[in-house]
Amino acid sequence: MAASTEGAAPRVLVILGHPRLDSFCAALAGAYEAGARTAGFEVERLDLVSLAFDPNVRTPSPREQPLEPNLARAQALIRWADHLVFVYPAWWGTLPALLKGFLDRVLTPGFAFEAQDEDPASWTKLLKGRSAHLLVTMDTPSWVYRLIYRQPGHQAMRRATLGFCGVAPTFISTFAPVKPATAEMRARWLGQARAEATRLPGRLRRHALLRRAGAWLRLLRLQFYPMAWVAYTIGALAAARHGAFSRPVYWLGYLCLFLMEALTVVSNEWFDQGTDRLNRHAGPFNGGSRVLADGELGPRSVRRAMAGLALALGASLAALGAVQAPSGSGLAAMIALAVLAAGYTVPPLKLVYRGLGELDVGLTHSFAAIFVGGLLQSGIWRDPFPWLTGLPLFLATLSAITLSALPDHEADHAVAKRTLAVLLGRRGAAWAALGFAVAAAVCGVVWQRWGLFGGTSGLLVFLALPHALLLARAILRYLRRGAPCERIDGLMALALTYLLWFGIIPLAHLS
């Protein structure tokens, strides 16, 4: 817990949001408070009904309205606390007016969050390092509230209020239905509230472990690995047409490819810290994983990960060299691919800073991966099939990687990163991406007409054409809006799924 010194007892603030002190909510608050004190926690309590404050925001911004002494003390207690416990009834599906007014007045800009005037979609969460627990009573059965009403009050508190300010995790305990509950049931619920307090340290430790595991998964960015596997497999299956296919070589080669991609994305995260910290438009398909920029993983951990992946890749390459064809050409190609992939941001190549980033990604996820997959199996590099097959995949990949740099344009420009969006401007890069996408579709149709993609699998090309039209329409709509520097998650999803066609079609043809 960030607010207290490490190893110290958690500081807990219990906030009763029910407007009556003789309510069952008040009994729950007392039970939780008693459990926390028994567990050795420091505890403070706020009964909102006992505070004197105006629940209405009467100025254009809540920060402009002077805080009453009770609210100033409430802010001080929230700063002091490691763990916030809100106890309240769900009335009309959400919060009582008393609690809502308290939150409106207390969670002010500059205290709970800081918005950026030039970009309302970006803000700083100022209450990070705190967790929360909601103890909520209601007369609606829990399953009705969850499945039919979709938990509006829970979602509002956990995500739109506490989550917006950086409070996480937020645990929720629902006690329902209260009105018909027997004395025995209420006593059991009070015991549960006491037990929740004693379980707090363990729950937070488990959450921290899960959050750290999630940060590592986000750092690896596994969503981008399938296309490299598809291209590699196309090359390996194409080699099988010459009677050469070794499963051990195939899987050992893919292990090298996987480790290579993992090393690439982790090293990109390390060397792109400058642009990531400036980036206000990062999303699932651009701007990195942000685990370093947001402090979810420390620099030492990421450096160790890079070193470990480099050692694992070296060992895998050595093993591959021991089992592949005697010529060794496949191993040399795999090493060259590793240098090319990592060289996207790793010095001394730093290809993306030299205006070659898009070309690098396009090559490593099409021609180069196909070539390595085939060369490891047969050692034949003159076969035109993998080269021709790789062209539409290369063009579609160029389209997607060019689009992915549009939201990063301002941050990349600030650190002299020479993406196509920086070199051509956002409009020029969007037009280039449109051209690449159209060229991929034309190339696929030509290949089908020439018989490169024969049979039923070749007809899949014509299913890719409506997708191409949707992508082109989305890019033109982006251009008509002035090519703003903003998140384009929907457009990116279209572009990334579009390039899948040019991997699936050859795979279907070769299978």
JOJO-V14411 format. One record per pair of residues at least 6 apart in sequence whose C-alpha atoms are under 7 Angstrom apart, sorted by the first residue. I is the first residue (numbers start at 1). J is the second residue. Records with the same first field share a line. If there is no record, write none. Layout:
I: J  J
This chain:
1: 82  129  130
2: 82  129  130
3: 80  81  82  129
4: 10  82
9: 40  41  42
10: 41  42  82
11: 41  42  43  81  82  83
12: 41  42  43  44  81  82  83  84
13: 43  44  45  81  83  84  85
14: 29  33  44  45  46  84  85  86
15: 45  46  47  85  86  87
16: 26  29  46  47  48  86  87  88
17: 47  48  86  87  88  98  99
18: 25  88  89
19: 49  98
20: 49
25: 87  88  89  137
28: 190  193
29: 87
31: 190  193  194
32: 193  194  197
33: 43
34: 194
35: 194  195  197  198
36: 197  198
37: 43
39: 198
51: 70
52: 70
53: 68
55: 101  102  105
56: 101
57: 104  105
59: 65
62: 105  108
63: 108  109
71: 106
75: 106
82: 130  131
83: 130  131  132
84: 131  132  133
85: 132  133  134
86: 133  134  135
87: 134  135  136
88: 135  136  137
89: 95  96  136  137  138
90: 96  136  137  138  153
93: 152  153
94: 152  153
95: 153
111: 126
112: 125  126  127  165
113: 123  124  125  126  165
114: 123  124  125
115: 122  123  124
116: 122  123
122: 280
125: 164  165  166
126: 165  166
127: 165  166  167
128: 166  167
129: 167
130: 167  168
131: 167  168  169  170
132: 167  168  169  170  171
133: 170  171  172
134: 171  172  173
135: 172  173  174
136: 173  174  175
137: 174  175  176  178
138: 175  176  177  178
139: 176  177  178  179
140: 176  177
141: 176  177
142: 176
145: 151
158: 170
215: 291  296  297
218: 289
219: 266  289  291
220: 262  265  266
221: 289
227: 365
228: 365  369
230: 503
231: 365  366  369  370  503
232: 369  370  372  373
233: 373
234: 370  506  507
235: 370  371  372  373  374  386
236: 373  374  377
237: 510
238: 374  386  510
239: 245  374  377  378
244: 377  378
245: 377
246: 377
249: 320  323  324
252: 320
253: 320
256: 313  316  317
259: 309  313
260: 313  338
263: 306  309  310
264: 341  342
266: 306
267: 306  346
268: 345
269: 288
271: 345  346
273: 293
274: 415
275: 411  412  415
276: 287  288  290  293
277: 293
278: 411
279: 287  408  411
281: 407  408  486  487
282: 487
283: 487  489
285: 404  492
286: 404  405
287: 408
291: 297
292: 298
321: 328  331
324: 376
329: 375  379
330: 372  375  376  379
333: 372
334: 372
337: 364  368
340: 360
341: 364
343: 349  350  351
344: 350  351  352  357  360
345: 351  352
351: 357
352: 417  418  419
353: 416  417  418
354: 418
355: 418  419  420
357: 419
358: 398  401  402
362: 394  397  398
363: 394
366: 390  393  394
367: 387  390  394
370: 386
371: 386
375: 381
389: 506
392: 440  443  444  502
393: 499  502  503
395: 436  437  439  440
396: 436  437  440  499
397: 499
398: 436
399: 433  434  436  437
400: 492  495  496
402: 420  429  433
403: 430  433  492
404: 492
405: 419  421
406: 421  426  485
407: 485  486  487
409: 421  422  485
413: 422
420: 429
421: 429
426: 483
427: 479  483
430: 475
434: 472  475
437: 468
438: 468
441: 465  468
444: 461
445: 461
447: 453
448: 454  458
453: 506  509
454: 509
457: 505  508  509
458: 505
460: 505
464: 501
467: 498
468: 498
471: 494  495
474: 491
